[in-house]
C-alpha cells in the first residue's frame, strides 16, 4: 500500500512540474510526507514495501 501511495505521489509530483508549476509546492509536501512515513516503517523494523 505504501508503495502504491509513493508511486502515485511521484507521478503527481512529475505531473506538477510539467502542467501545474503553481501546485508544485503542494506536491512536494505530499512527497516529503510519503518519504517520512516510509522511513518510520523502516525504523520500526516493518517491511516498507508491504
PDB file of N, CA, C and O in Angstrom:
ATOM      1  N   UNK A   1       0.822  -1.193   0.000  1.00  0.00           N
ATOM      2  CA  UNK A   1       0.000   0.000   0.000  1.00  0.00           C
ATOM      3  C   UNK A   1       0.870   1.263   0.000  1.00  0.00           C
ATOM      4  O   UNK A   1       0.596   2.222  -0.721  1.00  0.00           O
ATOM      5  N   UNK A   2       1.901   1.242   0.806  1.00  0.00           N
ATOM      6  CA  UNK A   2       2.787   2.399   0.862  1.00  0.00           C
ATOM      7  C   UNK A   2       3.487   2.610  -0.480  1.00  0.00           C
ATOM      8  O   UNK A   2       3.713   3.744  -0.903  1.00  0.00           O
ATOM      9  N   UNK A   3       3.824   1.515  -1.138  1.00  0.00           N
ATOM     10  CA  UNK A   3       4.467   1.619  -2.442  1.00  0.00           C
ATOM     11  C   UNK A   3       3.522   2.281  -3.438  1.00  0.00           C
ATOM     12  O   UNK A   3       3.938   3.115  -4.242  1.00  0.00           O
ATOM     13  N   UNK A   4       2.261   1.904  -3.380  1.00  0.00           N
ATOM     14  CA  UNK A   4       1.274   2.493  -4.279  1.00  0.00           C
ATOM     15  C   UNK A   4       1.146   3.989  -4.045  1.00  0.00           C
ATOM     16  O   UNK A   4       1.092   4.772  -4.993  1.00  0.00           O
ATOM     17  N   UNK A   5       1.099   4.380  -2.782  1.00  0.00           N
ATOM     18  CA  UNK A   5       0.998   5.801  -2.455  1.00  0.00           C
ATOM     19  C   UNK A   5       2.246   6.544  -2.933  1.00  0.00           C
ATOM     20  O   UNK A   5       2.145   7.644  -3.476  1.00  0.00           O
ATOM     21  N   UNK A   6       3.414   5.946  -2.734  1.00  0.00           N
ATOM     22  CA  UNK A   6       4.662   6.582  -3.161  1.00  0.00           C
ATOM     23  C   UNK A   6       4.691   6.756  -4.677  1.00  0.00           C
ATOM     24  O   UNK A   6       5.131   7.794  -5.173  1.00  0.00           O
ATOM     25  N   UNK A   7       4.227   5.753  -5.411  1.00  0.00           N
ATOM     26  CA  UNK A   7       4.216   5.848  -6.876  1.00  0.00           C
ATOM     27  C   UNK A   7       3.240   6.923  -7.333  1.00  0.00           C
ATOM     28  O   UNK A   7       3.552   7.711  -8.225  1.00  0.00           O
ATOM     29  N   UNK A   8       2.056   6.956  -6.722  1.00  0.00           N
ATOM     30  CA  UNK A   8       1.072   7.970  -7.080  1.00  0.00           C
ATOM     31  C   UNK A   8       1.618   9.366  -6.807  1.00  0.00           C
ATOM     32  O   UNK A   8       1.466  10.264  -7.635  1.00  0.00           O
ATOM     33  N   UNK A   9       2.252   9.553  -5.650  1.00  0.00           N
ATOM     34  CA  UNK A   9       2.810  10.858  -5.323  1.00  0.00           C
ATOM     35  C   UNK A   9       3.934  11.249  -6.273  1.00  0.00           C
ATOM     36  O   UNK A   9       4.059  12.416  -6.645  1.00  0.00           O
ATOM     37  N   UNK A  10       4.751  10.279  -6.665  1.00  0.00           N
ATOM     38  CA  UNK A  10       5.833  10.564  -7.602  1.00  0.00           C
ATOM     39  C   UNK A  10       5.273  11.002  -8.954  1.00  0.00           C
ATOM     40  O   UNK A  10       5.769  11.953  -9.557  1.00  0.00           O
ATOM     41  N   UNK A  11       4.239  10.308  -9.426  1.00  0.00           N
ATOM     42  CA  UNK A  11       3.612  10.684 -10.697  1.00  0.00           C
ATOM     43  C   UNK A  11       2.985  12.072 -10.600  1.00  0.00           C
ATOM     44  O   UNK A  11       3.132  12.884 -11.513  1.00  0.00           O
ATOM     45  N   UNK A  12       2.285  12.350  -9.497  1.00  0.00           N
ATOM     46  CA  UNK A  12       1.684  13.673  -9.319  1.00  0.00           C
ATOM     47  C   UNK A  12       2.741  14.757  -9.225  1.00  0.00           C
ATOM     48  O   UNK A  12       2.546  15.870  -9.715  1.00  0.00           O
ATOM     49  N   UNK A  13       3.863  14.431  -8.593  1.00  0.00           N
ATOM     50  CA  UNK A  13       4.964  15.382  -8.472  1.00  0.00           C
ATOM     51  C   UNK A  13       5.512  15.738  -9.849  1.00  0.00           C
ATOM     52  O   UNK A  13       5.709  16.912 -10.162  1.00  0.00           O
ATOM     53  N   UNK A  14       5.756  14.718 -10.671  1.00  0.00           N
ATOM     54  CA  UNK A  14       6.245  14.968 -12.030  1.00  0.00           C
ATOM     55  C   UNK A  14       5.199  15.707 -12.861  1.00  0.00           C
ATOM     56  O   UNK A  14       5.531  16.608 -13.632  1.00  0.00           O
ATOM     57  N   UNK A  15       3.946  15.323 -12.698  1.00  0.00           N
ATOM     58  CA  UNK A  15       2.850  15.990 -13.401  1.00  0.00           C
ATOM     59  C   UNK A  15       2.777  17.467 -13.009  1.00  0.00           C
ATOM     60  O   UNK A  15       2.498  18.329 -13.842  1.00  0.00           O
ATOM     61  N   UNK A  16       3.028  17.739 -11.751  1.00  0.00           N
ATOM     62  CA  UNK A  16       3.016  19.121 -11.268  1.00  0.00           C
ATOM     63  C   UNK A  16       4.094  19.977 -11.902  1.00  0.00           C
ATOM     64  O   UNK A  16       3.875  21.154 -12.184  1.00  0.00           O
ATOM     65  N   UNK A  17       5.261  19.385 -12.126  1.00  0.00           N
ATOM     66  CA  UNK A  17       6.332  20.140 -12.779  1.00  0.00           C
ATOM     67  C   UNK A  17       5.984  20.478 -14.223  1.00  0.00           C
ATOM     68  O   UNK A  17       6.312  21.557 -14.717  1.00  0.00           O
ATOM     69  N   UNK A  18       5.321  19.548 -14.885  1.00  0.00           N
ATOM     70  CA  UNK A  18       5.055  19.715 -16.311  1.00  0.00           C
ATOM     71  C   UNK A  18       3.839  20.598 -16.573  1.00  0.00           C
ATOM     72  O   UNK A  18       3.889  21.488 -17.423  1.00  0.00           O
ATOM     73  N   UNK A  19       2.744  20.356 -15.846  1.00  0.00           N
ATOM     74  CA  UNK A  19       1.473  21.000 -16.167  1.00  0.00           C
ATOM     75  C   UNK A  19       1.142  22.168 -15.241  1.00  0.00           C
ATOM     76  O   UNK A  19       0.746  23.239 -15.703  1.00  0.00           O
ATOM     77  N   UNK A  20       1.304  21.960 -13.940  1.00  0.00           N
ATOM     78  CA  UNK A  20       0.869  22.966 -12.970  1.00  0.00           C
ATOM     79  C   UNK A  20       2.031  23.407 -12.078  1.00  0.00           C
ATOM     80  O   UNK A  20       2.147  22.931 -10.949  1.00  0.00           O
ATOM     81  N   UNK A  21       2.875  24.287 -12.554  1.00  0.00           N
ATOM     82  CA  UNK A  21       4.004  24.716 -11.730  1.00  0.00           C
ATOM     83  C   UNK A  21       3.568  25.377 -10.411  1.00  0.00           C
ATOM     84  O   UNK A  21       4.317  25.359  -9.434  1.00  0.00           O
ATOM     85  N   UNK A  22       2.378  25.950 -10.382  1.00  0.00           N
ATOM     86  CA  UNK A  22       1.896  26.615  -9.173  1.00  0.00           C
ATOM     87  C   UNK A  22       1.631  25.591  -8.071  1.00  0.00           C
ATOM     88  O   UNK A  22       1.868  25.872  -6.896  1.00  0.00           O
ATOM     89  N   UNK A  23       1.143  24.407  -8.440  1.00  0.00           N
ATOM     90  CA  UNK A  23       0.825  23.372  -7.460  1.00  0.00           C
ATOM     91  C   UNK A  23       2.039  22.520  -7.089  1.00  0.00           C
ATOM     92  O   UNK A  23       1.916  21.589  -6.293  1.00  0.00           O
ATOM     93  N   UNK A  24       3.193  22.823  -7.647  1.00  0.00           N
ATOM     94  CA  UNK A  24       4.386  22.039  -7.382  1.00  0.00           C
ATOM     95  C   UNK A  24       4.755  21.995  -5.909  1.00  0.00           C
ATOM     96  O   UNK A  24       5.217  20.962  -5.423  1.00  0.00           O
ATOM     97  N   UNK A  25       4.562  23.089  -5.189  1.00  0.00           N
ATOM     98  CA  UNK A  25       4.867  23.127  -3.758  1.00  0.00           C
ATOM     99  C   UNK A  25       4.025  22.145  -2.971  1.00  0.00           C
ATOM    100  O   UNK A  25       4.532  21.475  -2.071  1.00  0.00           O
ATOM    101  N   UNK A  26       2.743  22.049  -3.295  1.00  0.00           N
ATOM    102  CA  UNK A  26       1.844  21.116  -2.612  1.00  0.00           C
ATOM    103  C   UNK A  26       2.259  19.677  -2.873  1.00  0.00           C
ATOM    104  O   UNK A  26       2.241  18.848  -1.963  1.00  0.00           O
ATOM    105  N   UNK A  27       2.629  19.379  -4.096  1.00  0.00           N
ATOM    106  CA  UNK A  27       3.062  18.029  -4.444  1.00  0.00           C
ATOM    107  C   UNK A  27       4.359  17.688  -3.706  1.00  0.00           C
ATOM    108  O   UNK A  27       4.538  16.552  -3.265  1.00  0.00           O
ATOM    109  N   UNK A  28       5.258  18.654  -3.568  1.00  0.00           N
ATOM    110  CA  UNK A  28       6.497  18.415  -2.832  1.00  0.00           C
ATOM    111  C   UNK A  28       6.205  18.076  -1.375  1.00  0.00           C
ATOM    112  O   UNK A  28       6.845  17.191  -0.806  1.00  0.00           O
ATOM    113  N   UNK A  29       5.256  18.762  -0.774  1.00  0.00           N
ATOM    114  CA  UNK A  29       4.893  18.486   0.616  1.00  0.00           C
ATOM    115  C   UNK A  29       4.356  17.067   0.747  1.00  0.00           C
ATOM    116  O   UNK A  29       4.720  16.356   1.684  1.00  0.00           O
ATOM    117  N   UNK A  30       3.496  16.643  -0.177  1.00  0.00           N
ATOM    118  CA  UNK A  30       2.957  15.281  -0.141  1.00  0.00           C
ATOM    119  C   UNK A  30       4.068  14.243  -0.327  1.00  0.00           C
ATOM    120  O   UNK A  30       4.059  13.195   0.318  1.00  0.00           O
ATOM    121  N   UNK A  31       5.015  14.538  -1.204  1.00  0.00           N
ATOM    122  CA  UNK A  31       6.123  13.620  -1.431  1.00  0.00           C
ATOM    123  C   UNK A  31       6.989  13.496  -0.180  1.00  0.00           C
ATOM    124  O   UNK A  31       7.418  12.395   0.164  1.00  0.00           O
ATOM    125  N   UNK A  32       7.245  14.583   0.488  1.00  0.00           N
ATOM    126  CA  UNK A  32       8.042  14.553   1.718  1.00  0.00           C
ATOM    127  C   UNK A  32       7.315  13.763   2.807  1.00  0.00           C
ATOM    128  O   UNK A  32       7.949  13.015   3.551  1.00  0.00           O
ATOM    129  N   UNK A  33       5.997  13.920   2.907  1.00  0.00           N
ATOM    130  CA  UNK A  33       5.220  13.158   3.893  1.00  0.00           C
ATOM    131  C   UNK A  33       5.313  11.667   3.601  1.00  0.00           C
ATOM    132  O   UNK A  33       5.464  10.866   4.523  1.00  0.00           O
ATOM    133  N   UNK A  34       5.224  11.284   2.327  1.00  0.00           N
ATOM    134  CA  UNK A  34       5.333   9.872   1.961  1.00  0.00           C
ATOM    135  C   UNK A  34       6.709   9.316   2.332  1.00  0.00           C
ATOM    136  O   UNK A  34       6.808   8.188   2.815  1.00  0.00           O
ATOM    137  N   UNK A  35       7.757  10.087   2.113  1.00  0.00           N
ATOM    138  CA  UNK A  35       9.112   9.640   2.458  1.00  0.00           C
ATOM    139  C   UNK A  35       9.257   9.489   3.970  1.00  0.00           C
ATOM    140  O   UNK A  35       9.906   8.553   4.438  1.00  0.00           O
ATOM    141  N   UNK A  36       8.664  10.393   4.732  1.00  0.00           N
ATOM    142  CA  UNK A  36       8.722  10.313   6.193  1.00  0.00           C
ATOM    143  C   UNK A  36       8.038   9.039   6.683  1.00  0.00           C
ATOM    144  O   UNK A  36       8.577   8.333   7.535  1.00  0.00           O
ATOM    145  N   UNK A  37       6.840   8.741   6.142  1.00  0.00           N
ATOM    146  CA  UNK A  37       6.153   7.508   6.535  1.00  0.00           C
ATOM    147  C   UNK A  37       6.960   6.272   6.159  1.00  0.00           C
ATOM    148  O   UNK A  37       6.988   5.295   6.908  1.00  0.00           O
ATOM    149  N   UNK A  38       7.615   6.309   5.003  1.00  0.00           N
ATOM    150  CA  UNK A  38       8.464   5.210   4.563  1.00  0.00           C
ATOM    151  C   UNK A  38       9.615   4.997   5.548  1.00  0.00           C
ATOM    152  O   UNK A  38       9.910   3.863   5.925  1.00  0.00           O
ATOM    153  N   UNK A  39      10.261   6.083   5.962  1.00  0.00           N
ATOM    154  CA  UNK A  39      11.375   5.987   6.906  1.00  0.00           C
ATOM    155  C   UNK A  39      10.912   5.512   8.283  1.00  0.00           C
ATOM    156  O   UNK A  39      11.633   4.768   8.948  1.00  0.00           O
ATOM    157  N   UNK A  40       9.732   5.925   8.717  1.00  0.00           N
ATOM    158  CA  UNK A  40       9.203   5.471  10.003  1.00  0.00           C
ATOM    159  C   UNK A  40       8.993   3.964   9.987  1.00  0.00           C
ATOM    160  O   UNK A  40       9.289   3.283  10.970  1.00  0.00           O
ATOM    161  N   UNK A  41       8.483   3.439   8.875  1.00  0.00           N
ATOM    162  CA  UNK A  41       8.295   1.984   8.773  1.00  0.00           C
ATOM    163  C   UNK A  41       9.641   1.260   8.833  1.00  0.00           C
ATOM    164  O   UNK A  41       9.744   0.204   9.457  1.00  0.00           O
ATOM    165  N   UNK A  42      10.662   1.809   8.198  1.00  0.00           N
ATOM    166  CA  UNK A  42      11.991   1.184   8.229  1.00  0.00           C
ATOM    167  C   UNK A  42      12.549   1.209   9.652  1.00  0.00           C
ATOM    168  O   UNK A  42      13.103   0.212  10.114  1.00  0.00           O
ATOM    169  N   UNK A  43      12.408   2.326  10.343  1.00  0.00           N
ATOM    170  CA  UNK A  43      12.930   2.455  11.706  1.00  0.00           C
ATOM    171  C   UNK A  43      12.223   1.492  12.645  1.00  0.00           C
ATOM    172  O   UNK A  43      12.858   0.934  13.541  1.00  0.00           O
ATOM    173  N   UNK A  44      10.925   1.283  12.463  1.00  0.00           N
ATOM    174  CA  UNK A  44      10.168   0.355  13.307  1.00  0.00           C
ATOM    175  C   UNK A  44      10.498  -1.101  13.010  1.00  0.00           C
ATOM    176  O   UNK A  44      10.139  -1.987  13.786  1.00  0.00           O
ATOM    177  N   UNK A  45      11.172  -1.358  11.904  1.00  0.00           N
ATOM    178  CA  UNK A  45      11.547  -2.715  11.548  1.00  0.00           C
ATOM    179  C   UNK A  45      10.497  -3.435  10.703  1.00  0.00           C
ATOM    180  O   UNK A  45      10.594  -4.642  10.485  1.00  0.00           O
ATOM    181  N   UNK A  46       9.507  -2.702  10.233  1.00  0.00           N
ATOM    182  CA  UNK A  46       8.483  -3.304   9.395  1.00  0.00           C
ATOM    183  C   UNK A  46       8.962  -3.332   7.940  1.00  0.00           C
ATOM    184  O   UNK A  46       9.904  -2.634   7.566  1.00  0.00           O
ATOM    185  N   UNK A  47       8.300  -4.143   7.143  1.00  0.00           N
ATOM    186  CA  UNK A  47       8.627  -4.205   5.729  1.00  0.00           C
ATOM    187  C   UNK A  47       8.078  -2.943   5.051  1.00  0.00           C
ATOM    188  O   UNK A  47       6.861  -2.771   4.990  1.00  0.00           O
ATOM    189  N   UNK A  48       8.931  -2.069   4.549  1.00  0.00           N
ATOM    190  CA  UNK A  48       8.463  -0.805   3.995  1.00  0.00           C
ATOM    191  C   UNK A  48       7.725  -0.966   2.659  1.00  0.00           C
ATOM    192  O   UNK A  48       7.010  -0.054   2.244  1.00  0.00           O
ATOM    193  N   UNK A  49       7.883  -2.089   1.994  1.00  0.00           N
ATOM    194  CA  UNK A  49       7.258  -2.278   0.682  1.00  0.00           C
ATOM    195  C   UNK A  49       5.985  -3.098   0.755  1.00  0.00           C
ATOM    196  O   UNK A  49       5.415  -3.444  -0.279  1.00  0.00           O
ATOM    197  N   UNK A  50       5.539  -3.410   1.935  1.00  0.00           N
ATOM    198  CA  UNK A  50       4.346  -4.248   2.104  1.00  0.00           C
ATOM    199  C   UNK A  50       3.089  -3.433   2.023  1.00  0.00           C
ATOM    200  O   UNK A  50       1.992  -3.978   2.144  1.00  0.00           O
TER     201      UNK A  50
END
